[in-house]
Structures are given as C-alpha cells and as structure tokens.
Amino acid sequence: MNRLVRTTLSALSLAAFVAPAALAQDLPPKLDPAEFSTCLNELRGTAAFKAITPATFTRFTDALAPDPSVLVLLNRQPEFTMPVWDYLAVLVDDERVAAGRAGFAKWNETLQQIEQQTGVAANVVVGVWGVESNFGQNLGGRSLVQSLATLSCFGRRQAYFRGEFAAALRILQEGHIAPEKLAGSWAGAFGQTQFMPSTFFRSAVDFDGDGRRDIVDSVPDALASTARFLQNAGYRRGESWGFEVRLPAGIDTSSAGRKNKQPISNWRAAGLTLVDGSPLPGSVSTAGLLIPARGGPAFLVGRNFDALYSYNASENYALAIAHLSDLVGRSGTGTAFATPWPTDDPGLSRAQNRELQTLLLARGHDIGSADGMIGAKTREAIKAEQQRLGHKADGRGGQKLLKALGQVGG
C-alpha cells in the first residue's frame, strides 16, 4: 500500500463510528466537465495506461462525470484526533471480538490452509479483516473509477492517482471484479481488506480457484490476499507480533520505539517481564519497546508488528489488529490490556456510542439515528451537553459523559 495515501484513510470500520463532518460544511469545488474530458483523452495515450485497451477505456470513461466531493476529502485536515484508548475502545470491542471468533470458526479450514501456505497466523488475518471492513460489513460505496479518474485530473498528487486509476481499469478489463462491485473509499481502497488497485496486482490471490482474484465477494480470495500482503511485507512464520510487558521501576524509556529493536535476551536482562511476572518468551527474536501513551500499557513488538504497520502506517492501527487477533485466537471475555490507559475517562465501545446517542436524542438533539456513527452533529450535541454539565467542551464522548447523561435528570 502507498503509505502517503493509506495514512489519509480511516479504516472503513472506523468510519462506521467516527463519521466525517457533513460535506456541506466544505463546499465542493466546481469542476469543468470539458477540462475533465480533455484530461481523460490525454491520459488514454500515456504510458500508465498502455495495458488498457481503447475499448476498455471508452467503456468506463465515455459518460463519466467528475466527483467534486473527493477533492474535499483529499484536502480536509483531520478535525478530530482520537486518543489511543478511544481508538482501541471502538475497534476492539466485545462485538468485534465475537464477530471475529464467529468468522474464524466459519472459515477455519480456509484460514488454516492459508496459514500453511503463507506462514501468516490465521487469527492475524482475521484481525486485519475485522479492522479494515468489520468482516466485510463496511466496504465503502464510492465508484473507484469515478473517484480515481477525478483525482487523476484535479487536485494534489495526480501522478499517484493516475497509476491507481489505470490499475482499477485493468482490474475491470481482466474481469476480476464486476464493474458495479468495484466500489470503496474516496481514495480508491476496496474489498474486504481494503486494497488499493496497485496493491491488488502485487498481492491479490485467486484462492477459491475460479480464475478471478475477487477480494470483494470471495472471502477466501480476500483472506488469502491479505496473508500474501503480510508475507510480502516480511511476516515471519511462527513468530508472534509481540506482547504486553511489565516495566521495572526506574527503567529509562527515552529510547523506546518500535524501530529500536534489541534481542529479547537484552530486555530480559533489563528486568522486563510479561505482565503476570513470568519471563519473556522467545516468540519474537528481536523487539522494540512500544509505549503508545506514557503511563499506560507497554509492549515489546517484533517484525510481525512491523508487517501490520506496513498495511497502514499507524502504530495504533497495528496495535488494534494485533490486539484483536489475540482476542479472536483465544477464549475468554474482556478486551482490556492488563495495564490501564492513563486516563480517568476511558473511551466508549460501539454499543456505548449508540447508548450515548440515544441519550442525546432523548434530550432533543437532532443527530439522526443512534447508529454509533460519531459524526459532526453528534459531536456538536456532545459539546452542548458538556457545556451544560460544566465539562470540557471538546466534542469527545467518554465514560464520564455517558454516565452523567444516564443519571436520572442528567
């Protein structure tokens, strides 16, 4: 995946509970259809599109209109930064763990075959699937051809998007995905584990043997393709991603970081243990010390964590996959790490987000339905209630606000 684009994309499962502000707040630019048509005609003859036949290009672009809304999304700066405990609270909640275990059981035979062939642990593949699309529930609905054609002709980074546009047309030309199914995010990620079109040609696999690499409707193809991506990213067979650790008192963590890896023997000598006090295992050969929030959980992470990071360049994202994969792969309840996050106001699960929205609706706030999508209207309602209660009015819904609104007369 191209990191510069992937870091601008929220996982679509994240979009299911943190919706962007309404596009009406950022007026889309007016795009000249004639300029768009001229651009497409010029692209037709460039080297990037040499594998695309004239018939294919004409079929999918002849009546195409640009989509101005993708330029709004391309240029929008993040307006709401989630602390790591909020990010994990919604991406790794009881609902997602239960769905992951059900998916693991349903596709266990396929997953075991994929693990045998690629070396990528079955539960890790399920973790990516859960974080990227909520196990195929949130695939995105924008036409890739329209979005990528627009981004190829207007806005920033046109050269990059032209390559992705050509790859999308090639997917259609070769018949891997039906035209009406080639839909996804505004920037071109699609399928059950959200590949960019160029990534599709590097990593997609026809695992079900039907002659097509269908990562939209074929779960085996999507899961095997995810494993192939991680294998190509350096995933090591038989190693874990890492583990939560207990830090000895007084340890100097100034050089902590995922990239500053040392042999596990060095960390043992420094006094680190697992959170239950037992010695560090040898399930990773070298590891870096990851501390997402000072005073919170600490982790030793190995090369397989780096492979997860390569999928989407965010340590919080990689930690969400790692944590979800661990919970999917074992029995038990609860999603918390052994060490609590350094906050007195923990984040909300998706069920709790819906509960919060129900309480806001009951207080007369016009936020639509209680769907768990914390968008601009919900955040404005949260701010109003925070001001009324004398809380910091930052638009963040946490346990304190949920409790306050849930009290009689709150």
N, C-alpha and C positions, 0 to 999 in steps of 0.2 A: 504494500500500500504506500501511496505517496504521503509522507508524514505531514507535509505542509497543508495538504487538503484534509487528511484524516483528523488533524488536530482542530480543524474548524467544525467538525461534525460531532454532534452529540450522538451517542448510540441511540438507535431508534427506540430502544426500551426506555432510555432516559427521557426521550421526547414524550413518552406516554404519561409521564407525571410532571415534567417541567416543560410546559409549552412556551414557545416564543411569544413575545408580545404581538398583538394583532398587527398585521401588515399595514392597516390603515394609519398607524402611528408613523410609519415611514413610507411616504408616498412613492410608489414605483416610478422609475423614470419612463418617459415616453420614448419608445424605440421606433425608429423609422423602418417600416417593412421593406422599403426599397433598398435601404442600406443592408438589411439582413439578407435579402435575396442576392444582392451583389456579393456579399461576403461568402455565402454558401457556394455560389458559382465559382468563386476564386478558390475555395477550399477543394472543390471537386478535383482539380488538377494538381494538387500539391502532393509531395512525397508521402505525407502522413496517410493519404487516402489511396495509395496506389493499389492496395489489396481489395478495394471496394469497387465493384463493377458499376458502370454507369446506370444499369437497371436498378441496382440496389439503392444507389444514391438518390435517383429520381423518385423511386417509390416512397422513400421515407422522408424526403425533404420538399417535394414538389408543392405541397399545400401547407407546409409548416409555417407557423407564426411564432415569433419570439415570445418568451415569457418574462416580462419585466420583473416579476416578484423574486426571481432567483438572484438578481443583482442586489436587491435589498438585503437578502440573506448573506450574499457574498461580502457585503460591505459592513454589515452590522457588527459592532463590537459587543462582546459578551456583557449583558447588563446585570446578570445575577450569578455571582460566583458561589458555588456550594462548598461549604466546608466538608472535609473528608467524611465526617461522621454522618452528614446528611446524605452524601453521595452513596455511602455503603448502606445506609438505612433503607433506601428505596431499591437499590439494585440487588441487594442480598437480603431479602425479607423472607418471612415464612412462606408466603405464596409462591415466590420464585423457587425456593428450595423444594417445596412439594411438587411443583410442576417439573422441575429438573429431575427429581427422582422418578417421577412417572415417565418422563421421556427416556431416561436412562434404562428403565425396565422394559419399555416398549421396544426400543431399538438396541437392546443389549447385544444381540447376536451380530448385528451390523457393526456396532461400535467395537466389539472385540476383534472382528476381522480387520477393521481399520487400524486398531492399535497394533495388531500383529504385523501389518504391512508397513506402518509408518513409524512405530515406536512412540507415538503420541498417546498419552493416557486417555482412556475413554471418558473419564469424568472431566478432564480438562476440555475436551472437545465440547461436551455438554455445557460447560461453563461459558465458553465463547458463545455458543448458540443462545443461551439464556440472556446474556448481557447484550448481545447485538440485536436480537429481534424478539426477545421474550418467547423463545422457542417457536419462531415462525408466526407469531401473532401480530407483529408490527413490522411490516415490510416496507412501508412508505408507498405513497400513491402518485408521485410525480413521474411523468413520462421522461425517461432518460434521454431519449432522442431530442425532445424539445428543450430540456434543461441544458444539456451539454452543447447543443447547437447554439443556444443563446449565449452561453458562457464562452463559446469559441469565437463569437463575433463582437461581444460587448464586455466591458469591464476589465478587471485585472486578470493576469495570468492566462491570457488567451492561448498561448502556445501549449501550456499543460492541458487545458481542457480540449484542445483540438485533437490531441492524442487519444484522450478518453472517448471523445465523440467518434473518432474513426474505429476504435475498438468496439464501441457499442454497435455501430453499423455492421461490423464484422460478425458479432455475435448473432445478429439477426440474419445476416447473409448465409451463415453456416447452419442456421436452423436450431441452435441450441436452446433458445428461449423464444416463445411465441411473442409477436410484437406487442400484443395487449398485456403481456405479463412482464415486459421489460420496464418496470417502474421501481422507484425507490426514493432516495433522498434528493434534495435540491441539487447536490453537487455530484450525483452520479453513483453513489453506493447502492447496491441492490442485492436481493437474495436473502436467504435465511441467516446468513452470517455476514452480509453487507460487504461484498467485494466491489472495488472499483472495476470498470471494464478491463483495464490493462492487467489488473491482478487476476482476473478471470482466466486470461490466457496463460499466465505464469503458473497458476495453482489449481484451477478447476479440474475436477476428475469426473469421468463417467463411471461411477461405481456400480450403478444398477445395470450396466451393460446394454442400454437401449440405443446407444450410438450418439447420445446428446449429453452435454455437460449442463444439466439443468439444476442450478442451485436455488431456483425459485420453488418449484413444485416437487422435486425429488429430495426427500430428506437424506437418503444415503449419499447422493451426489454432494449435497451441501456439507454434510458432516465430514465426508472423506476429503473434500476440497479444503476445509478448514484445517484438518490434520496435515494435509500436504503443505499448506501455507506455513504452519508452525514448524514442520520438518525442514522446509527450505530456510526458515529463519534461525535454524540452529538448535531446535529442540533436541534434548538428549534422552534417549531411551533409558528407562529405569531410574531416572533422577526425579526428585520432587522439585517443585518451584521454590521451596523454602519452607520456613516455619516461624511461628511466633516465638520469641525468646524473652528470657528474663535477664535484665542487665544488672551486673553487680554494682553496688553502691560506689559512687565516685568515679566511674569509668568516664574517660574522655571521649565524647561522641562528636567532637568538632570535625573529624574526618569521615563521619558517616556518609554513606551514599551508595546507591545501587552499583555504581561503576567501580567503586574502590573495593574490589574483591580480594579476599585472603583465604588461604586454606582453612578448612574447618578446625584443624588442629590449633591454629593460631587463636581462633575465637574461643576454643575450649580453654586454652592457656590464659586467656584474658578474663576468664571467670564467667562467660556466658553459659546459660543452661536453657533447656526448654522451660516453659512457664510453670511446669509442675516440679521443677528442680532436677529433673533427670538429665543425664549427659546429652550433649548434642549428637544427633545421629549422623551417619555417614551417607545420607540420602542425597546430599549435594557435595561436590568435591571442593569447590571454592564458592564463597558467598560474600555479598556486600551487606552492610548494616543499613536497613531502611527504617527511618523514623518519620512517618508521614506527618505527625504533629507532636511537637515536643511535650513530653509528659504523658504521651499516650502509648499505644502498643508499639513494640519494636519487632522487627523481622530480620532474619537472615535470608537473603534471596539469591538464588543461583542463576545459571544460564537459562533455565527454562522460564524464569520470570522475565528475563530479557526478551525471550521469544514472544511472550504475551505482550510485552511492551511494544514490540515492533508492529503488532496488529493495529495499535492506535497509541500514539506517543504520549501516554499519560500514566504515571505511576499509580494513581488512584484507580484508573481503569484496569490496569493489570492486576492490582490487588483485589478488585471486585471479582474478576474472573477466577483468580487463584482461590479466594475465599469461598466463592460459590461452588467451585469444583470440589473443594474439600468437603463441604457440607453435603453435596449431592452424592459423594462417594462413600459416605458413612451414615449410620443410623443416628438417631437422637434428635433432640429438639433444641431450639435456641440458635441464634445467629451471631451472638456477641463474641468478640475476642476475650481472652482471659483478662487482659488489662483494659480498663475502661478508657474511653476517649476523654481528653482533658476539657470537659465542658459540663456545666450544670444544667444544660438544656439540650438533651440528645435529639437526634433527628427523628423523623416520622417514617413509618413504613407506608406502603401504598394504601393499605386498609385504613391507617390512621389519617392519611391525607384525605381520603374520602369522608372519614368521620369529621375532620376539620371543616371541609366544605359544606357538609350537612349542617353543621352548627352555624356557619356563616350565612347560609341560605335562610335558616330559621331566624336570624337577626335582620333579615331583609336585604341582604346584599345581592345584587344582580350579577351573579357569576356563572350563570348557566346551570349545568347539572353537576352533581357530586361524582365526577368521573375520575378523580385522582390526578387530573392534569393541572399542575400549579402554574397557571399562566398569568398574564398581566392583570386580568380582572380579579383573580383570586389574591394576587399579591397586594393590589390596591385595597381590597377588603381587609386583608390581614393588617395592613398599615393603619387603617381606620380603627380597627379593634385594638391594636397595640397602643395607639394614641389615647383611646378611651380608657384603657386599663393602666396607663402610665408606664407601659413597657417601651423599650427602644423600638422606634417605628422604622424597621428595616425591611419589612415585607417578607421576613422569613418565618415560616410556620414551624415551631418546635414543640416539644413536650409541654413546656410551660404555658404556651398559649392554648394548646389543646385542653389542658387541664382547667385553665381559667374559664374558657368558654363552656366547658362541660359542666361546670358547677351550676347549681340552681341559681338563676338570676345573674350568671356571669356575663 
